[in-house]
């Protein structure tokens, strides 16, 4: 299993800080979201569950099985990653993924600054160089965790609602979260490493898109 995220929805405020941090730290192109917030309303309880969704970094990823050029692989912590040098942009991964996690940016929309040369010349950071039109999605910030840092969303969350966990070597705190956690669309059978803890929502029956 190795590492993943547990989203504690009882703590989430719906502030979208995770989304903003991801967009900035990963320099995600316009029109593309590697993560976003969803909500489930519990009218009788008077409670709204907000929660972050993204690529679920499955232990048995459907995308990897269908990729015709073997562009999808696992990183050192079990992250599901895309080798864009191999990707042919066929969208088969997107079609196979039960969460529709793979994204494809528009080659014509790669900058928020348009043709303003003084800004566009800055370019992406080296770790964020990607090819437009090829598959991409949340990487669990592999470039950050390799340096001992948290994924950007977990580091930025002001409520501590996003917890980076080591499934193979849990701490007492994360062991309890892991025990109580649920996967979205459990019936898909891909064994996600991004899971959820909630006092109100049964995530196993949700079919939310990443």
Secondary structure as UniProt FT lines:
FT   STRAND          3..8
FT   TURN            9..11
FT   HELIX           17..25
FT   TURN            26..27
FT   TURN            30..31
FT   STRAND          35..42
FT   TURN            43..46
FT   STRAND          47..54
FT   TURN            59..60
FT   HELIX           62..66
FT   TURN            68..69
FT   STRAND          72..74
FT   TURN            76..77
FT   STRAND          80..82
FT   TURN            84..86
FT   HELIX           92..96
FT   TURN            98..99
FT   STRAND          103..104
FT   TURN            107..108
FT   TURN            112..115
FT   HELIX           117..120
FT   TURN            121..122
FT   HELIX           126..128
FT   TURN            132..133
FT   STRAND          135..136
FT   TURN            140..141
FT   HELIX           142..145
FT   TURN            146..148
FT   HELIX           152..156
FT   TURN            158..159
FT   STRAND          162..166
FT   HELIX           172..180
FT   TURN            184..185
FT   HELIX           186..188
FT   STRAND          194..197
FT   HELIX           203..205
//
